Amino acid sequence: MDQTFPVGINNRRSVPEAQTQKSEQTAVRSMSVPMRVLFWIYTFSFVFDFKSAAKGRVMETGGSAIQYVFAGVCIISGISLCLFFSKNRGSKSLKKMIQFWCFFLLTTLLMFVVHHLNGDGVEAQYYFRAILPFFFIGLSLFVVQSLYKNRIHPREILKPLIIAGICSSLWTIFYAIRLRGIAIEEMRYQILGPFTPLIFAFGLIGIFLDRKPRPLAVLAFLISMMTILLSITRSYVITLVFCMVALVYFYRMDRKLISMSYLVQKILLLLIPFAVLQITMIVRPQVILYWEYRLFHRKTGQKQDLTYITRIAEYSWMWKEINKDPIYLLFGRGVGREHRWDTQYRGYIMKRMRWDGSIRHHAGHSVWMYSLYTSGFVFGAMIYLMFVIGLHRGFKLAKLYARFGDPDTRQVILLPFIAWLSYLSQTFTANPINERATGQILGMLLGTSFWVYDQIKLRDAAVSPPALRSGMVIDIN
């Protein structure tokens, strides 16, 4: 059944005149059964993914046979979704983004070949494992464009993604504790999955902006909070700050002033994290002590934070490598290239932990440094630009939030930006794109922000100016 994407300001009345003017380009509908089945398969491709580990520490990801099966299922279902034919036009801006990303993927392949011709190539297995998350960003952009052409409602993209995220977060905890039998003190490297920033952002939106928080949002917030508390990951403090600043901004845009009733309601909702803490302490009784240690006492002999020193050791080694040759500085050392800790920091690290001089092929602990190391200033800048584009387009879309009263529509409009912020906040101390599912998620968030923004602008153009000035809205039935 065709529906109309809403426009105008939050108002209960409808505009019959505008409904008669709606074009085929702005009508939306539900997925057909085959398309729905394929899309759920696509979003659930990496739900049961896992990390290979030794003594609780992540060594490599995505190398086992079953993980290649997950990747194959994702690729086949994604391509199948792209084959659903439609005569409708796609989003022009999304098409440009797809072309941009395809060009980036071609540059990585070109540099892979060039390095091999120079006798300094990256092993093929490491290149393909490292490039897969970036490939899945592109595949998700193609999938979203196909859904746009078939005029599928954006709501039907995000809900399966959130449910997949909740299932994935529960699976990572179950896998670490029950299947691998990892000690609770060491499993923090296992339980934080690629969906955590997504469902954390979704839960925050539902709890702090919805007039009546819905069960799915509360569940997402509870599970993400429990996962973060169990993993004792300090970077999520930054994530919380980023997301809350944005949510307060959009709340004030909507209501201008923060009312006392709102404050009371939200203060009561703050009891939820305390409830999560109590549940977490059942699994990990000393969770507060571990958090205190991670926040204030994890120092080297020189009173410097141990995690900070290991990150600097990694970044320093990468920086020295690309400075060996101006060509490396411009074009990088190639995606999948090994890296390690700089021995300059060995003395600092060995005061608190065993020196790990092993070679690593994963994507490091910073999107920004790893992009520079593997792709140089020329092509690495394309990854930086991807994050800037996602942030800019998501913000432009999110600013339209106050025009809508329907909670589902508000989620569709806000989630791409808040979730993008959530992932962006993790890029300074980690590299989320190390996970293939993260590439899939980022591509869908980026594509959805282009899609929804274009739909709203097209719908605005189809409604007469007097109707827009009167603040009326076309309802979704």
C-alpha positions, -999 to 999 in steps of 0.1 A, spaced: 0 0 0 14 34 -10 20 60 17 33 95 17 64 107 34 54 135 58 62 171 55 54 203 74 54 210 111 40 189 139 2 193 135 -27 169 136 -45 182 105 -39 169 70 -36 186 36 -60 169 12 -48 192 -16 -12 182 -11 -22 145 -10 -38 148 -45 -5 164 -57 18 137 -45 40 123 -72 51 88 -79 86 100 -68 75 107 -32 50 78 -27 64 50 -5 53 15 1 60 -17 21 85 -43 10 73 -73 -9 77 -107 9 108 -118 -12 125 -84 -7 117 -84 30 131 -119 35 163 -109 16 167 -77 36 163 -94 70 189 -119 58 212 -91 48 209 -72 81 213 -104 101 244 -116 81 269 -107 109 247 -110 140 264 -143 150 299 -131 140 326 -134 167 362 -125 173 391 -150 174 410 -146 207 439 -157 227 437 -153 264 408 -129 260 427 -105 237 416 -100 202 442 -111 177 425 -112 143 389 -111 131 371 -127 102 395 -155 94 375 -187 101 355 -206 75 321 -198 91 330 -161 91 336 -163 54 302 -179 51 287 -149 70 304 -125 45 292 -146 15 256 -145 28 258 -107 32 272 -103 -4 247 -126 -20 217 -111 -2 229 -76 -8 234 -82 -46 200 -99 -48 184 -68 -32 201 -46 -58 186 -68 -86 150 -58 -78 142 -38 -109 124 -5 -108 119 22 -134 119 49 -107 148 72 -104 173 69 -75 187 96 -54 211 117 -74 232 127 -43 233 91 -32 245 81 -67 274 105 -64 283 91 -30 283 56 -45 306 67 -73 329 84 -48 331 52 -27 337 29 -57 365 52 -67 381 48 -33 378 10 -34 395 10 -68 424 31 -54 430 5 -27 431 -22 -54 454 -1 -75 479 5 -47 477 -32 -38 489 -41 -74 515 -13 -74 531 -24 -42 532 -60 -55 549 -48 -87 575 -30 -66 582 -62 -46 567 -48 -14 531 -61 -16 507 -70 11 496 -106 13 463 -111 -6 445 -126 24 453 -96 46 443 -71 19 409 -88 13 402 -92 50 411 -55 57 391 -42 27 359 -61 33 344 -36 58 350 -8 33 335 -30 6 304 -35 27 300 3 31 297 5 -7 274 -26 -9 250 -10 17 249 22 -3 239 2 -33 212 -17 -13 198 16 0 197 31 -35 178 0 -47 152 3 -19 149 40 -27 142 32 -63 115 7 -52 100 34 -30 104 14 3 96 34 34 129 42 53 113 28 85 116 -6 70 154 -3 69 161 8 104 139 -15 125 155 -47 112 189 -31 118 181 -23 154 167 -58 161 198 -73 145 219 -50 168 201 -62 200 205 -99 190 242 -94 181 249 -77 215 232 -106 234 251 -131 212 285 -116 219 280 -119 257 267 -155 254 295 -165 231 322 -151 254 308 -165 286 292 -198 276 308 -210 244 344 -198 249 344 -199 287 364 -167 289 370 -154 325 348 -124 333 380 -102 339 393 -109 303 362 -110 282 360 -72 276 378 -77 243 350 -100 231 317 -86 242 317 -52 226 303 -58 192 300 -36 161 263 -29 168 268 -14 202 272 22 191 240 19 170 217 5 196 232 28 223 223 58 201 188 44 193 181 38 230 192 74 239 169 89 213 140 68 225 145 76 262 154 112 261 133 125 232 102 103 229 73 115 249 66 79 258 98 57 255 89 26 235 99 -9 247 124 -15 218 143 17 227 144 9 264 156 -27 256 183 -14 233 195 11 260 195 -16 287 215 -41 266 240 -15 253 245 -1 288 251 -35 303 275 -44 275 295 -12 280 296 -16 318 308 -52 315 334 -43 290 347 -13 311 353 7 279 361 43 288 356 57 253 319 54 257 320 82 281 329 104 252 302 88 231 276 96 258 287 132 259 286 136 221 252 121 218 237 139 248 249 173 236 232 166 202 200 154 218 197 185 241 202 207 210 174 190 191 151 190 221 156 228 225 150 232 188 117 214 192 104 228 225 126 260 228 127 257 266 132 227 288 101 223 309 101 212 346 79 182 338 104 170 311 132 173 336 114 153 363 105 126 338 140 123 325 156 124 359 133 94 368 145 77 337 181 80 349 171 52 373 175 29 343 213 30 343 213 23 380 191 -8 374 215 -19 346 244 -15 371 227 -37 396 221 -64 369 257 -60 357 270 -65 393 253 -99 394 275 -110 365 306 -90 375 304 -80 413 335 -58 412 325 -38 382 327 -4 400 362 -12 412 373 -21 377 358 11 363 376 31 390 409 14 381 404 20 344 395 56 349 421 67 375 448 41 383 459 24 351 492 42 349 527 34 339 557 42 362 558 77 347 521 83 358 509 80 322 478 60 312 488 25 299 462 24 271 474 59 260 510 47 259 501 16 238 481 36 214 509 61 210 534 32 205 512 20 176 507 54 160 544 62 163 554 31 145 529 38 117 541 74 114 578 64 112 570 38 85 552 63 61 579 89 67 606 65 52 596 76 17 576 106 4 556 81 -18 544 63 13 534 96 29 513 104 -2 498 70 -10 503 49 21 517 14 27 487 -4 14 455 -17 31 462 -48 52 498 -39 59 512 -52 91 520 -29 121 533 -32 156 544 -11 186 573 13 184 601 -1 206 608 34 218 579 29 243 590 -6 254 603 6 288 571 25 296 549 -4 288 569 -32 304 565 -15 338 529 -26 339 524 -54 313 542 -78 291 557 -63 259 538 -74 229 561 -71 199 539 -93 176 529 -82 141 493 -72 136 472 -71 105 440 -57 119 429 -21 113 447 -6 143 432 16 170 425 48 151 405 53 119 425 85 113 460 71 118 453 38 101 438 55 70 469 77 68 492 47 72 475 25 46 463 51 21 484 82 26 473 118 26 459 115 -10 436 85 -7 433 84 31 416 118 29 387 101 12 379 81 44 381 114 63 358 130 38 333 101 41 330 108 79 326 145 72 299 139 46 280 115 69 281 140 97 271 169 75 242 151 57 230 136 89 229 169 106 210 186 78 185 158 80 183 159 118 176 196 118 142 188 102 133 167 133 111 194 149 87 193 119 74 158 127 52 145 154 52 108 146 78 90 169 87 65 141 94 93 117 115 111 143 136 80 148 142 77 110 153 114 109 175 115 140 191 80 141 215 84 111 231 115 127 231 104 164 244 69 155 270 85 132 281 106 161 283 75 182 306 57 158 326 88 152 334 92 189 349 57 189 373 64 160 398 84 181 408 54 203 396 25 182 389 16 146 353 5 143 358 -2 106 379 -32 116 346 -50 118 327 -60 86 293 -54 103 304 -18 110 310 -12 73 275 -26 66 259 -4 93 278 28 83 268 23 47 231 19 56 232 50 79 249 71 53 226 60 25 195 65 47 205 100 55 207 109 18 175 90 10 153 106 37 166 141 32 160 139 -6 125 125 0 116 153 24 128 179 -1 110 163 -30 78 162 -9 82 198 2 84 208 -35 51 189 -42 32 208 -15 20 243 -22 38 271 -3 7 282 16 2 247 29 38 247 42 34 281 58 3 270 76 23 243 93 2 214 81 14 178 78 7 149 56 1 119 78 15 84 74 -13 59 78 
